[in-house]
Amino acid sequence: MASSYLTILEQLLKSVKGSLASGFADYEGETVEMAGSLDDYPHRLHLAYQGIILHKLQQVHSTCGEAPSRITLTFQNRHVVIQPLKSGYYLVLTLERGANLYKAGRNLERTAQELNRDI
């Protein structure tokens, strides 16, 4: 039986054309759940590194009193969107370069609200 987190992540992937993978991790970068087309170990590593980026940017911006609400990284062939959750958790969505980032952001926010209710 699939976990409810897996179902939530799979729904996120289906909601945005060009989505490749999604994952949900804790403050230490430990994977809670993940879905998509990335292989297991590289996906877990990818999630952990996105957590490092998120937490470092949160540290830098804490001095000015404003933490990032969402981080979007653009690479040659991919977009990675990191959504902070409560209690140090975070959600990552990896997309093809041509994916609709506006739609991804809206659906990521809905997914974040759903996960935050359960954390």
N, C-alpha and C positions, 0 to 999 in steps of 0.2 A: 504494500500500500504506500503510495506517495505521501510525503509529508505535506502539511498545509503550506509550508514555506516553499516547497518545490512547486506546488500548484500556483502560488502567487507569482513566482519568478517566471514560470512558463507562460502565464497569462501576459506578463509584461513583454516577454519576447514576441508573442503573437500579436501584440497591440501596435508594434512599430515595425514597418517593413524595413528590412536591412539590419535588424537586430541579430547579433551573433551569439552573445552570451550575457548572462546576468548572474550576479552573486551577492551574497549578504554575509558580512563578516563582523567579528567583534573588534574591540579596541586593540587587541594584540595581533590582529590580522588573521586570526583563526577562522576558517570558513565555517559558517553555520549551515549554509545551503548554496547550491549553485545549479545552473541549468544552461543549456546551449551546446554549441558545437565545438568549444575548446576542449582539448584533452584535459584529463583530471589534474595531473600535477602542474602543468603550465597555467591552468586556470586558477588553481589555489595560489600559486606564486604571483600571478597577475593581481589577484585580489589583495594579497598582502602588500604588494608594492603600492597599490592605489591608496591603501590605508596610510602608508608612510607619507605619501604626498599630501593627503588630506590633513593628517595630524600636524605635519610641519607647517603647512599654510595656516592652520588654526592657531598655532603658536605665534607665528609671525604677526598675524592680524589681531591677536588678543591684546597687543599693546595699544592698538588704536580703538579697541572696544567693539570691533565688528568682525565676526567670524564668517567665513564663506558659507553661503546657503547651498551652493551647488558648484562643482568644478567641472568644466568641460575641457578636455585635452584633445587636440587634433594632431594626428600623425599622418604620414604620407597616405596610408590606406585605411585608416580607422579613426573613429571618434571613441573616446572613453568619457563617460559621464559618471561622476562620483557624487552621491547624495548622502550627506550626513543624516544619521538617525539619532534618536535619543540614547542616552547612556553609553555613548562612544561607538555604537554600531554604525555601519555604513553600508550603502547599497551601490553596486557598480553595474553599469550597463555599457556593453561594448557593441559598437555598431560599424557597419560598412561606411565608408567615407561619404557616400551619396544619401545616407539616411536623413530623414527629416528631424533635425535637432529640436525644433519647436515642439513637435508632437512627442518626441522622446522625453523632453523635459516635463511636459504635462502629465504623461503617463507614469513617469518616474515619481513625480510628486504624489500622485494617487497611490502608487505602490508603497511609497514611504509612509504615507498616512496609515495604510493598512498594517504595515509591519510595526509602526510605532504603537498602535493600539495593542499589539500582542507582546511587546517587549516588556 
